[in-house]
Amino acid sequence: MITSENKSVGEIHGCIVCANLFNILAVYTPQGKLLDCTVTSPGGHTVPDKHQPLVACDSHTAGEIATAHRRWLQGFDKE
């Protein structure tokens, strides 16, 4: 069955710095491309990325998050 509607999905993702878990709501196109996401549990926020939903704790510095995101992207490029 082919559907033309976007799909909202509740997911659990770990902070890219420390792996603390957060609930998120992600919206995907029918082809599976991420459109947008938001953190639905307290203490975290999204980290902009075109590949998949990423989150970080509000307590981490911008430098810590940027370093962790670069490290994550390096692992993504190896696949």
mmCIF file of the N, C-alpha and C atoms, coordinates in Angstrom:
data_MODEL
# 
_entry.id   MODEL 
# 
loop_
_atom_site.group_PDB 
_atom_site.id 
_atom_site.type_symbol 
_atom_site.label_atom_id 
_atom_site.label_alt_id 
_atom_site.label_comp_id 
_atom_site.label_asym_id 
_atom_site.label_entity_id 
_atom_site.label_seq_id 
_atom_site.pdbx_PDB_ins_code 
_atom_site.Cartn_x 
_atom_site.Cartn_y 
_atom_site.Cartn_z 
_atom_site.occupancy 
_atom_site.B_iso_or_equiv 
_atom_site.pdbx_formal_charge 
_atom_site.auth_seq_id 
_atom_site.auth_comp_id 
_atom_site.auth_asym_id 
_atom_site.auth_atom_id 
_atom_site.pdbx_PDB_model_num 
ATOM 1   N N  . MET A 1 1  ? 0.837  -1.181 0.000  1.00 0.00 ? 1  MET A N  1 
ATOM 2   C CA . MET A 1 1  ? 0.000  0.000  0.000  1.00 0.00 ? 1  MET A CA 1 
ATOM 3   C C  . MET A 1 1  ? 0.885  1.248  0.000  1.00 0.00 ? 1  MET A C  1 
ATOM 4   N N  . ILE A 1 2  ? 0.635  2.175  -0.870 1.00 0.00 ? 2  ILE A N  1 
ATOM 5   C CA . ILE A 1 2  ? 1.382  3.418  -0.943 1.00 0.00 ? 2  ILE A CA 1 
ATOM 6   C C  . ILE A 1 2  ? 0.571  4.513  -0.258 1.00 0.00 ? 2  ILE A C  1 
ATOM 7   N N  . THR A 1 3  ? 1.231  5.241  0.648  1.00 0.00 ? 3  THR A N  1 
ATOM 8   C CA . THR A 1 3  ? 0.564  6.313  1.365  1.00 0.00 ? 3  THR A CA 1 
ATOM 9   C C  . THR A 1 3  ? 1.265  7.639  1.074  1.00 0.00 ? 3  THR A C  1 
ATOM 10  N N  . SER A 1 4  ? 0.506  8.704  1.023  1.00 0.00 ? 4  SER A N  1 
ATOM 11  C CA . SER A 1 4  ? 1.094  10.008 0.753  1.00 0.00 ? 4  SER A CA 1 
ATOM 12  C C  . SER A 1 4  ? 1.095  10.902 1.985  1.00 0.00 ? 4  SER A C  1 
ATOM 13  N N  . GLU A 1 5  ? 0.794  10.348 3.129  1.00 0.00 ? 5  GLU A N  1 
ATOM 14  C CA . GLU A 1 5  ? 0.748  11.139 4.352  1.00 0.00 ? 5  GLU A CA 1 
ATOM 15  C C  . GLU A 1 5  ? 2.035  10.992 5.145  1.00 0.00 ? 5  GLU A C  1 
ATOM 16  N N  . ASN A 1 6  ? 2.449  12.104 5.777  1.00 0.00 ? 6  ASN A N  1 
ATOM 17  C CA . ASN A 1 6  ? 3.602  12.056 6.666  1.00 0.00 ? 6  ASN A CA 1 
ATOM 18  C C  . ASN A 1 6  ? 3.247  11.209 7.882  1.00 0.00 ? 6  ASN A C  1 
ATOM 19  N N  . LYS A 1 7  ? 4.270  10.655 8.502  1.00 0.00 ? 7  LYS A N  1 
ATOM 20  C CA . LYS A 1 7  ? 4.065  9.757  9.632  1.00 0.00 ? 7  LYS A CA 1 
ATOM 21  C C  . LYS A 1 7  ? 4.744  10.329 10.879 1.00 0.00 ? 7  LYS A C  1 
ATOM 22  N N  . SER A 1 8  ? 3.976  10.479 11.959 1.00 0.00 ? 8  SER A N  1 
ATOM 23  C CA . SER A 1 8  ? 4.516  10.912 13.256 1.00 0.00 ? 8  SER A CA 1 
ATOM 24  C C  . SER A 1 8  ? 4.826  9.684  14.090 1.00 0.00 ? 8  SER A C  1 
ATOM 25  N N  . VAL A 1 9  ? 6.024  9.663  14.678 1.00 0.00 ? 9  VAL A N  1 
ATOM 26  C CA . VAL A 1 9  ? 6.475  8.489  15.420 1.00 0.00 ? 9  VAL A CA 1 
ATOM 27  C C  . VAL A 1 9  ? 7.085  8.924  16.748 1.00 0.00 ? 9  VAL A C  1 
ATOM 28  N N  . GLY A 1 10 ? 6.676  8.295  17.827 1.00 0.00 ? 10 GLY A N  1 
ATOM 29  C CA . GLY A 1 10 ? 7.320  8.491  19.120 1.00 0.00 ? 10 GLY A CA 1 
ATOM 30  C C  . GLY A 1 10 ? 8.547  7.604  19.188 1.00 0.00 ? 10 GLY A C  1 
ATOM 31  N N  . GLU A 1 11 ? 9.671  8.159  19.578 1.00 0.00 ? 11 GLU A N  1 
ATOM 32  C CA . GLU A 1 11 ? 10.928 7.414  19.629 1.00 0.00 ? 11 GLU A CA 1 
ATOM 33  C C  . GLU A 1 11 ? 11.677 7.763  20.906 1.00 0.00 ? 11 GLU A C  1 
ATOM 34  N N  . ILE A 1 12 ? 12.651 6.940  21.247 1.00 0.00 ? 12 ILE A N  1 
ATOM 35  C CA . ILE A 1 12 ? 13.554 7.205  22.367 1.00 0.00 ? 12 ILE A CA 1 
ATOM 36  C C  . ILE A 1 12 ? 14.958 7.306  21.800 1.00 0.00 ? 12 ILE A C  1 
ATOM 37  N N  . HIS A 1 13 ? 15.636 8.423  22.122 1.00 0.00 ? 13 HIS A N  1 
ATOM 38  C CA . HIS A 1 13 ? 17.008 8.636  21.669 1.00 0.00 ? 13 HIS A CA 1 
ATOM 39  C C  . HIS A 1 13 ? 17.875 9.045  22.848 1.00 0.00 ? 13 HIS A C  1 
ATOM 40  N N  . GLY A 1 14 ? 19.138 8.663  22.801 1.00 0.00 ? 14 GLY A N  1 
ATOM 41  C CA . GLY A 1 14 ? 20.083 9.044  23.834 1.00 0.00 ? 14 GLY A CA 1 
ATOM 42  C C  . GLY A 1 14 ? 20.800 10.329 23.488 1.00 0.00 ? 14 GLY A C  1 
ATOM 43  N N  . CYS A 1 15 ? 21.141 11.091 24.509 1.00 0.00 ? 15 CYS A N  1 
ATOM 44  C CA . CYS A 1 15 ? 21.926 12.308 24.334 1.00 0.00 ? 15 CYS A CA 1 
ATOM 45  C C  . CYS A 1 15 ? 23.222 11.956 23.605 1.00 0.00 ? 15 CYS A C  1 
ATOM 46  N N  . ILE A 1 16 ? 23.603 12.761 22.601 1.00 0.00 ? 16 ILE A N  1 
ATOM 47  C CA . ILE A 1 16 ? 24.816 12.448 21.841 1.00 0.00 ? 16 ILE A CA 1 
ATOM 48  C C  . ILE A 1 16 ? 26.083 12.683 22.648 1.00 0.00 ? 16 ILE A C  1 
ATOM 49  N N  . VAL A 1 17 ? 25.966 13.339 23.809 1.00 0.00 ? 17 VAL A N  1 
ATOM 50  C CA . VAL A 1 17 ? 27.133 13.573 24.654 1.00 0.00 ? 17 VAL A CA 1 
ATOM 51  C C  . VAL A 1 17 ? 27.249 12.485 25.728 1.00 0.00 ? 17 VAL A C  1 
ATOM 52  N N  . CYS A 1 18 ? 26.151 12.224 26.457 1.00 0.00 ? 18 CYS A N  1 
ATOM 53  C CA . CYS A 1 18 ? 26.242 11.328 27.623 1.00 0.00 ? 18 CYS A CA 1 
ATOM 54  C C  . CYS A 1 18 ? 25.301 10.118 27.584 1.00 0.00 ? 18 CYS A C  1 
ATOM 55  N N  . ALA A 1 19 ? 24.460 10.011 26.567 1.00 0.00 ? 19 ALA A N  1 
ATOM 56  C CA . ALA A 1 19 ? 23.540 8.885  26.369 1.00 0.00 ? 19 ALA A CA 1 
ATOM 57  C C  . ALA A 1 19 ? 22.310 8.897  27.279 1.00 0.00 ? 19 ALA A C  1 
ATOM 58  N N  . ASN A 1 20 ? 22.062 9.989  28.015 1.00 0.00 ? 20 ASN A N  1 
ATOM 59  C CA . ASN A 1 20 ? 20.837 10.110 28.800 1.00 0.00 ? 20 ASN A CA 1 
ATOM 60  C C  . ASN A 1 20 ? 19.646 9.987  27.837 1.00 0.00 ? 20 ASN A C  1 
ATOM 61  N N  . LEU A 1 21 ? 18.626 9.230  28.213 1.00 0.00 ? 21 LEU A N  1 
ATOM 62  C CA . LEU A 1 21 ? 17.514 8.960  27.302 1.00 0.00 ? 21 LEU A CA 1 
ATOM 63  C C  . LEU A 1 21 ? 16.430 10.033 27.329 1.00 0.00 ? 21 LEU A C  1 
ATOM 64  N N  . PHE A 1 22 ? 15.897 10.327 26.121 1.00 0.00 ? 22 PHE A N  1 
ATOM 65  C CA . PHE A 1 22 ? 14.825 11.302 25.956 1.00 0.00 ? 22 PHE A CA 1 
ATOM 66  C C  . PHE A 1 22 ? 13.770 10.757 25.010 1.00 0.00 ? 22 PHE A C  1 
ATOM 67  N N  . ASN A 1 23 ? 12.510 11.100 25.290 1.00 0.00 ? 23 ASN A N  1 
ATOM 68  C CA . ASN A 1 23 ? 11.417 10.799 24.366 1.00 0.00 ? 23 ASN A CA 1 
ATOM 69  C C  . ASN A 1 23 ? 11.364 11.908 23.334 1.00 0.00 ? 23 ASN A C  1 
ATOM 70  N N  . ILE A 1 24 ? 11.146 11.528 22.083 1.00 0.00 ? 24 ILE A N  1 
ATOM 71  C CA . ILE A 1 24 ? 10.997 12.528 21.032 1.00 0.00 ? 24 ILE A CA 1 
ATOM 72  C C  . ILE A 1 24 ? 9.792  12.175 20.177 1.00 0.00 ? 24 ILE A C  1 
ATOM 73  N N  . LEU A 1 25 ? 9.305  13.161 19.451 1.00 0.00 ? 25 LEU A N  1 
ATOM 74  C CA . LEU A 1 25 ? 8.274  12.965 18.443 1.00 0.00 ? 25 LEU A CA 1 
ATOM 75  C C  . LEU A 1 25 ? 8.907  13.375 17.119 1.00 0.00 ? 25 LEU A C  1 
ATOM 76  N N  . ALA A 1 26 ? 8.985  12.441 16.181 1.00 0.00 ? 26 ALA A N  1 
ATOM 77  C CA . ALA A 1 26 ? 9.601  12.700 14.879 1.00 0.00 ? 26 ALA A CA 1 
ATOM 78  C C  . ALA A 1 26 ? 8.545  12.579 13.787 1.00 0.00 ? 26 ALA A C  1 
ATOM 79  N N  . VAL A 1 27 ? 8.691  13.398 12.755 1.00 0.00 ? 27 VAL A N  1 
ATOM 80  C CA . VAL A 1 27 ? 7.791  13.359 11.603 1.00 0.00 ? 27 VAL A CA 1 
ATOM 81  C C  . VAL A 1 27 ? 8.620  12.983 10.376 1.00 0.00 ? 27 VAL A C  1 
ATOM 82  N N  . TYR A 1 28 ? 8.168  11.932 9.678  1.00 0.00 ? 28 TYR A N  1 
ATOM 83  C CA . TYR A 1 28 ? 8.855  11.420 8.495  1.00 0.00 ? 28 TYR A CA 1 
ATOM 84  C C  . TYR A 1 28 ? 7.948  11.517 7.273  1.00 0.00 ? 28 TYR A C  1 
ATOM 85  N N  . THR A 1 29 ? 8.565  11.701 6.098  1.00 0.00 ? 29 THR A N  1 
ATOM 86  C CA . THR A 1 29 ? 7.817  11.661 4.844  1.00 0.00 ? 29 THR A CA 1 
ATOM 87  C C  . THR A 1 29 ? 7.446  10.207 4.559  1.00 0.00 ? 29 THR A C  1 
ATOM 88  N N  . PRO A 1 30 ? 6.549  9.969  3.606  1.00 0.00 ? 30 PRO A N  1 
ATOM 89  C CA . PRO A 1 30 ? 6.226  8.586  3.231  1.00 0.00 ? 30 PRO A CA 1 
ATOM 90  C C  . PRO A 1 30 ? 7.457  7.813  2.740  1.00 0.00 ? 30 PRO A C  1 
ATOM 91  N N  . GLN A 1 31 ? 8.476  8.532  2.254  1.00 0.00 ? 31 GLN A N  1 
ATOM 92  C CA . GLN A 1 31 ? 9.706  7.883  1.788  1.00 0.00 ? 31 GLN A CA 1 
ATOM 93  C C  . GLN A 1 31 ? 10.707 7.641  2.920  1.00 0.00 ? 31 GLN A C  1 
ATOM 94  N N  . GLY A 1 32 ? 10.372 8.066  4.137  1.00 0.00 ? 32 GLY A N  1 
ATOM 95  C CA . GLY A 1 32 ? 11.221 7.824  5.297  1.00 0.00 ? 32 GLY A CA 1 
ATOM 96  C C  . GLY A 1 32 ? 12.200 8.936  5.621  1.00 0.00 ? 32 GLY A C  1 
ATOM 97  N N  . LYS A 1 33 ? 12.120 10.073 4.944  1.00 0.00 ? 33 LYS A N  1 
ATOM 98  C CA . LYS A 1 33 ? 13.022 11.187 5.216  1.00 0.00 ? 33 LYS A CA 1 
ATOM 99  C C  . LYS A 1 33 ? 12.510 11.988 6.417  1.00 0.00 ? 33 LYS A C  1 
ATOM 100 N N  . LEU A 1 34 ? 13.421 12.334 7.323  1.00 0.00 ? 34 LEU A N  1 
ATOM 101 C CA . LEU A 1 34 ? 13.071 13.117 8.505  1.00 0.00 ? 34 LEU A CA 1 
ATOM 102 C C  . LEU A 1 34 ? 12.656 14.524 8.099  1.00 0.00 ? 34 LEU A C  1 
ATOM 103 N N  . LEU A 1 35 ? 11.488 14.955 8.544  1.00 0.00 ? 35 LEU A N  1 
ATOM 104 C CA . LEU A 1 35 ? 11.027 16.328 8.309  1.00 0.00 ? 35 LEU A CA 1 
ATOM 105 C C  . LEU A 1 35 ? 11.327 17.223 9.494  1.00 0.00 ? 35 LEU A C  1 
ATOM 106 N N  . ASP A 1 36 ? 10.997 16.743 10.698 1.00 0.00 ? 36 ASP A N  1 
ATOM 107 C CA . ASP A 1 36 ? 11.182 17.547 11.904 1.00 0.00 ? 36 ASP A CA 1 
ATOM 108 C C  . ASP A 1 36 ? 11.067 16.636 13.116 1.00 0.00 ? 36 ASP A C  1 
ATOM 109 N N  . CYS A 1 37 ? 11.561 17.122 14.246 1.00 0.00 ? 37 CYS A N  1 
ATOM 110 C CA . CYS A 1 37 ? 11.411 16.367 15.496 1.00 0.00 ? 37 CYS A CA 1 
ATOM 111 C C  . CYS A 1 37 ? 11.464 17.346 16.659 1.00 0.00 ? 37 CYS A C  1 
ATOM 112 N N  . THR A 1 38 ? 10.928 16.893 17.784 1.00 0.00 ? 38 THR A N  1 
ATOM 113 C CA . THR A 1 38 ? 10.957 17.686 19.007 1.00 0.00 ? 38 THR A CA 1 
ATOM 114 C C  . THR A 1 38 ? 11.120 16.755 20.202 1.00 0.00 ? 38 THR A C  1 
ATOM 115 N N  . VAL A 1 39 ? 11.797 17.235 21.217 1.00 0.00 ? 39 VAL A N  1 
ATOM 116 C CA . VAL A 1 39 ? 11.967 16.468 22.451 1.00 0.00 ? 39 VAL A CA 1 
ATOM 117 C C  . VAL A 1 39 ? 10.715 16.672 23.295 1.00 0.00 ? 39 VAL A C  1 
ATOM 118 N N  . THR A 1 40 ? 10.131 15.574 23.776 1.00 0.00 ? 40 THR A N  1 
ATOM 119 C CA . THR A 1 40 ? 8.896  15.660 24.551 1.00 0.00 ? 40 THR A CA 1 
ATOM 120 C C  . THR A 1 40 ? 9.106  15.395 26.037 1.00 0.00 ? 40 THR A C  1 
ATOM 121 N N  . SER A 1 41 ? 10.320 15.072 26.437 1.00 0.00 ? 41 SER A N  1 
ATOM 122 C CA . SER A 1 41 ? 10.610 14.907 27.857 1.00 0.00 ? 41 SER A CA 1 
ATOM 123 C C  . SER A 1 41 ? 11.491 16.069 28.316 1.00 0.00 ? 41 SER A C  1 
ATOM 124 N N  . PRO A 1 42 ? 11.441 16.413 29.598 1.00 0.00 ? 42 PRO A N  1 
ATOM 125 C CA . PRO A 1 42 ? 12.166 17.590 30.083 1.00 0.00 ? 42 PRO A CA 1 
ATOM 126 C C  . PRO A 1 42 ? 13.680 17.404 30.103 1.00 0.00 ? 42 PRO A C  1 
ATOM 127 N N  . GLY A 1 43 ? 14.396 18.536 29.959 1.00 0.00 ? 43 GLY A N  1 
ATOM 128 C CA . GLY A 1 43 ? 15.840 18.527 30.132 1.00 0.00 ? 43 GLY A CA 1 
ATOM 129 C C  . GLY A 1 43 ? 16.656 18.329 28.878 1.00 0.00 ? 43 GLY A C  1 
ATOM 130 N N  . GLY A 1 44 ? 16.014 18.289 27.731 1.00 0.00 ? 44 GLY A N  1 
ATOM 131 C CA . GLY A 1 44 ? 16.769 18.063 26.499 1.00 0.00 ? 44 GLY A CA 1 
ATOM 132 C C  . GLY A 1 44 ? 16.259 18.901 25.353 1.00 0.00 ? 44 GLY A C  1 
ATOM 133 N N  . HIS A 1 45 ? 17.033 18.919 24.285 1.00 0.00 ? 45 HIS A N  1 
ATOM 134 C CA . HIS A 1 45 ? 16.648 19.645 23.074 1.00 0.00 ? 45 HIS A CA 1 
ATOM 135 C C  . HIS A 1 45 ? 17.215 18.919 21.856 1.00 0.00 ? 45 HIS A C  1 
ATOM 136 N N  . THR A 1 46 ? 16.661 19.230 20.700 1.00 0.00 ? 46 THR A N  1 
ATOM 137 C CA . THR A 1 46 ? 17.127 18.589 19.478 1.00 0.00 ? 46 THR A CA 1 
ATOM 138 C C  . THR A 1 46 ? 18.451 19.200 19.037 1.00 0.00 ? 46 THR A C  1 
ATOM 139 N N  . VAL A 1 47 ? 19.228 18.386 18.330 1.00 0.00 ? 47 VAL A N  1 
ATOM 140 C CA . VAL A 1 47 ? 20.464 18.827 17.700 1.00 0.00 ? 47 VAL A CA 1 
ATOM 141 C C  . VAL A 1 47 ? 20.210 18.736 16.201 1.00 0.00 ? 47 VAL A C  1 
ATOM 142 N N  . PRO A 1 48 ? 20.259 19.870 15.496 1.00 0.00 ? 48 PRO A N  1 
ATOM 143 C CA . PRO A 1 48 ? 19.940 19.849 14.064 1.00 0.00 ? 48 PRO A CA 1 
ATOM 144 C C  . PRO A 1 48 ? 20.828 18.887 13.283 1.00 0.00 ? 48 PRO A C  1 
ATOM 145 N N  . ASP A 1 49 ? 20.188 18.010 12.523 1.00 0.00 ? 49 ASP A N  1 
ATOM 146 C CA . ASP A 1 49 ? 20.888 17.046 11.686 1.00 0.00 ? 49 ASP A CA 1 
ATOM 147 C C  . ASP A 1 49 ? 19.922 16.561 10.619 1.00 0.00 ? 49 ASP A C  1 
ATOM 148 N N  . LYS A 1 50 ? 20.381 16.441 9.383  1.00 0.00 ? 50 LYS A N  1 
ATOM 149 C CA . LYS A 1 50 ? 19.502 16.034 8.291  1.00 0.00 ? 50 LYS A CA 1 
ATOM 150 C C  . LYS A 1 50 ? 19.346 14.526 8.185  1.00 0.00 ? 50 LYS A C  1 
ATOM 151 N N  . HIS A 1 51 ? 20.171 13.760 8.894  1.00 0.00 ? 51 HIS A N  1 
ATOM 152 C CA . HIS A 1 51 ? 20.147 12.309 8.768  1.00 0.00 ? 51 HIS A CA 1 
ATOM 153 C C  . HIS A 1 51 ? 19.118 11.625 9.662  1.00 0.00 ? 51 HIS A C  1 
ATOM 154 N N  . GLN A 1 52 ? 19.054 12.049 10.911 1.00 0.00 ? 52 GLN A N  1 
ATOM 155 C CA . GLN A 1 52 ? 18.143 11.416 11.867 1.00 0.00 ? 52 GLN A CA 1 
ATOM 156 C C  . GLN A 1 52 ? 17.953 12.319 13.073 1.00 0.00 ? 52 GLN A C  1 
ATOM 157 N N  . PRO A 1 53 ? 16.944 12.034 13.901 1.00 0.00 ? 53 PRO A N  1 
ATOM 158 C CA . PRO A 1 53 ? 16.744 12.838 15.100 1.00 0.00 ? 53 PRO A CA 1 
ATOM 159 C C  . PRO A 1 53 ? 17.908 12.664 16.073 1.00 0.00 ? 53 PRO A C  1 
ATOM 160 N N  . LEU A 1 54 ? 18.424 13.766 16.566 1.00 0.00 ? 54 LEU A N  1 
ATOM 161 C CA . LEU A 1 54 ? 19.486 13.751 17.567 1.00 0.00 ? 54 LEU A CA 1 
ATOM 162 C C  . LEU A 1 54 ? 19.074 14.658 18.713 1.00 0.00 ? 54 LEU A C  1 
ATOM 163 N N  . VAL A 1 55 ? 19.477 14.280 19.927 1.00 0.00 ? 55 VAL A N  1 
ATOM 164 C CA . VAL A 1 55 ? 19.146 15.077 21.108 1.00 0.00 ? 55 VAL A CA 1 
ATOM 165 C C  . VAL A 1 55 ? 20.380 15.270 21.980 1.00 0.00 ? 55 VAL A C  1 
ATOM 166 N N  . ALA A 1 56 ? 20.309 16.309 22.817 1.00 0.00 ? 56 ALA A N  1 
ATOM 167 C CA . ALA A 1 56 ? 21.358 16.570 23.798 1.00 0.00 ? 56 ALA A CA 1 
ATOM 168 C C  . ALA A 1 56 ? 20.710 17.132 25.056 1.00 0.00 ? 56 ALA A C  1 
ATOM 169 N N  . CYS A 1 57 ? 21.338 16.897 26.182 1.00 0.00 ? 57 CYS A N  1 
ATOM 170 C CA . CYS A 1 57 ? 20.872 17.455 27.449 1.00 0.00 ? 57 CYS A CA 1 
ATOM 171 C C  . CYS A 1 57 ? 21.051 18.969 27.433 1.00 0.00 ? 57 CYS A C  1 
ATOM 172 N N  . ASP A 1 58 ? 20.130 19.671 28.083 1.00 0.00 ? 58 ASP A N  1 
ATOM 173 C CA . ASP A 1 58 ? 20.235 21.120 28.193 1.00 0.00 ? 58 ASP A CA 1 
ATOM 174 C C  . ASP A 1 58 ? 21.476 21.540 28.986 1.00 0.00 ? 58 ASP A C  1 
ATOM 175 N N  . SER A 1 59 ? 22.005 20.653 29.810 1.00 0.00 ? 59 SER A N  1 
ATOM 176 C CA . SER A 1 59 ? 23.134 20.986 30.682 1.00 0.00 ? 59 SER A CA 1 
ATOM 177 C C  . SER A 1 59 ? 24.483 20.987 29.966 1.00 0.00 ? 59 SER A C  1 
ATOM 178 N N  . HIS A 1 60 ? 24.563 20.432 28.765 1.00 0.00 ? 60 HIS A N  1 
ATOM 179 C CA . HIS A 1 60 ? 25.839 20.383 28.043 1.00 0.00 ? 60 HIS A CA 1 
ATOM 180 C C  . HIS A 1 60 ? 26.110 21.708 27.343 1.00 0.00 ? 60 HIS A C  1 
ATOM 181 N N  . THR A 1 61 ? 27.385 22.059 27.253 1.00 0.00 ? 61 THR A N  1 
ATOM 182 C CA . THR A 1 61 ? 27.769 23.292 26.566 1.00 0.00 ? 61 THR A CA 1 
ATOM 183 C C  . THR A 1 61 ? 27.672 23.101 25.060 1.00 0.00 ? 61 THR A C  1 
ATOM 184 N N  . ALA A 1 62 ? 27.622 24.213 24.355 1.00 0.00 ? 62 ALA A N  1 
ATOM 185 C CA . ALA A 1 62 ? 27.579 24.157 22.888 1.00 0.00 ? 62 ALA A CA 1 
ATOM 186 C C  . ALA A 1 62 ? 28.825 23.462 22.344 1.00 0.00 ? 62 ALA A C  1 
ATOM 187 N N  . GLY A 1 63 ? 29.961 23.662 22.985 1.00 0.00 ? 63 GLY A N  1 
ATOM 188 C CA . GLY A 1 63 ? 31.204 23.013 22.558 1.00 0.00 ? 63 GLY A CA 1 
ATOM 189 C C  . GLY A 1 63 ? 31.148 21.504 22.720 1.00 0.00 ? 63 GLY A C  1 
ATOM 190 N N  . GLU A 1 64 ? 30.617 21.037 23.838 1.00 0.00 ? 64 GLU A N  1 
ATOM 191 C CA . GLU A 1 64 ? 30.481 19.595 24.063 1.00 0.00 ? 64 GLU A CA 1 
ATOM 192 C C  . GLU A 1 64 ? 29.565 18.967 23.015 1.00 0.00 ? 64 GLU A C  1 
ATOM 193 N N  . ILE A 1 65 ? 28.473 19.655 22.724 1.00 0.00 ? 65 ILE A N  1 
ATOM 194 C CA . ILE A 1 65 ? 27.505 19.144 21.744 1.00 0.00 ? 65 ILE A CA 1 
ATOM 195 C C  . ILE A 1 65 ? 28.117 19.136 20.352 1.00 0.00 ? 65 ILE A C  1 
ATOM 196 N N  . ALA A 1 66 ? 28.818 20.200 19.979 1.00 0.00 ? 66 ALA A N  1 
ATOM 197 C CA . ALA A 1 66 ? 29.447 20.266 18.659 1.00 0.00 ? 66 ALA A CA 1 
ATOM 198 C C  . ALA A 1 66 ? 30.487 19.164 18.491 1.00 0.00 ? 66 ALA A C  1 
ATOM 199 N N  . THR A 1 67 ? 31.287 18.922 19.512 1.00 0.00 ? 67 THR A N  1 
ATOM 200 C CA . THR A 1 67 ? 32.294 17.857 19.454 1.00 0.00 ? 67 THR A CA 1 
ATOM 201 C C  . THR A 1 67 ? 31.633 16.495 19.294 1.00 0.00 ? 67 THR A C  1 
ATOM 202 N N  . ALA A 1 68 ? 30.596 16.243 20.069 1.00 0.00 ? 68 ALA A N  1 
ATOM 203 C CA . ALA A 1 68 ? 29.880 14.964 19.986 1.00 0.00 ? 68 ALA A CA 1 
ATOM 204 C C  . ALA A 1 68 ? 29.213 14.802 18.620 1.00 0.00 ? 68 ALA A C  1 
ATOM 205 N N  . HIS A 1 69 ? 28.669 15.892 18.070 1.00 0.00 ? 69 HIS A N  1 
ATOM 206 C CA . HIS A 1 69 ? 28.018 15.821 16.759 1.00 0.00 ? 69 HIS A CA 1 
ATOM 207 C C  . HIS A 1 69 ? 29.040 15.526 15.670 1.00 0.00 ? 69 HIS A C  1 
ATOM 208 N N  . ARG A 1 70 ? 30.204 16.161 15.723 1.00 0.00 ? 70 ARG A N  1 
ATOM 209 C CA . ARG A 1 70 ? 31.264 15.857 14.745 1.00 0.00 ? 70 ARG A CA 1 
ATOM 210 C C  . ARG A 1 70 ? 31.675 14.390 14.832 1.00 0.00 ? 70 ARG A C  1 
ATOM 211 N N  . ARG A 1 71 ? 31.826 13.893 16.056 1.00 0.00 ? 71 ARG A N  1 
ATOM 212 C CA . ARG A 1 71 ? 32.199 12.488 16.266 1.00 0.00 ? 71 ARG A CA 1 
ATOM 213 C C  . ARG A 1 71 ? 31.114 11.570 15.696 1.00 0.00 ? 71 ARG A C  1 
ATOM 214 N N  . TRP A 1 72 ? 29.851 11.928 15.905 1.00 0.00 ? 72 TRP A N  1 
ATOM 215 C CA . TRP A 1 72 ? 28.746 11.132 15.365 1.00 0.00 ? 72 TRP A CA 1 
ATOM 216 C C  . TRP A 1 72 ? 28.771 11.151 13.841 1.00 0.00 ? 72 TRP A C  1 
ATOM 217 N N  . LEU A 1 73 ? 29.001 12.316 13.241 1.00 0.00 ? 73 LEU A N  1 
ATOM 218 C CA . LEU A 1 73 ? 29.046 12.416 11.779 1.00 0.00 ? 73 LEU A CA 1 
ATOM 219 C C  . LEU A 1 73 ? 30.188 11.594 11.193 1.00 0.00 ? 73 LEU A C  1 
ATOM 220 N N  . GLN A 1 74 ? 31.318 11.530 11.868 1.00 0.00 ? 74 GLN A N  1 
ATOM 221 C CA . GLN A 1 74 ? 32.432 10.719 11.382 1.00 0.00 ? 74 GLN A CA 1 
ATOM 222 C C  . GLN A 1 74 ? 32.037 9.257  11.327 1.00 0.00 ? 74 GLN A C  1 
ATOM 223 N N  . GLY A 1 75 ? 31.311 8.775  12.311 1.00 0.00 ? 75 GLY A N  1 
ATOM 224 C CA . GLY A 1 75 ? 30.835 7.387  12.309 1.00 0.00 ? 75 GLY A CA 1 
ATOM 225 C C  . GLY A 1 75 ? 29.812 7.158  11.222 1.00 0.00 ? 75 GLY A C  1 
ATOM 226 N N  . PHE A 1 76 ? 28.987 8.154  10.951 1.00 0.00 ? 76 PHE A N  1 
ATOM 227 C CA . PHE A 1 76 ? 27.968 8.059  9.904  1.00 0.00 ? 76 PHE A CA 1 
ATOM 228 C C  . PHE A 1 76 ? 28.612 7.978  8.530  1.00 0.00 ? 76 PHE A C  1 
ATOM 229 N N  . ASP A 1 77 ? 29.680 8.752  8.302  1.00 0.00 ? 77 ASP A N  1 
ATOM 230 C CA . ASP A 1 77 ? 30.365 8.772  7.005  1.00 0.00 ? 77 ASP A CA 1 
ATOM 231 C C  . ASP A 1 77 ? 31.074 7.461  6.705  1.00 0.00 ? 77 ASP A C  1 
ATOM 232 N N  . LYS A 1 78 ? 31.439 6.692  7.737  1.00 0.00 ? 78 LYS A N  1 
ATOM 233 C CA . LYS A 1 78 ? 32.154 5.431  7.536  1.00 0.00 ? 78 LYS A CA 1 
ATOM 234 C C  . LYS A 1 78 ? 31.243 4.311  7.041  1.00 0.00 ? 78 LYS A C  1 
ATOM 235 N N  . GLU A 1 79 ? 29.936 4.467  7.230  1.00 0.00 ? 79 GLU A N  1 
ATOM 236 C CA . GLU A 1 79 ? 28.998 3.402  6.851  1.00 0.00 ? 79 GLU A CA 1 
ATOM 237 C C  . GLU A 1 79 ? 28.787 3.354  5.363  1.00 0.00 ? 79 GLU A C  1 
# 
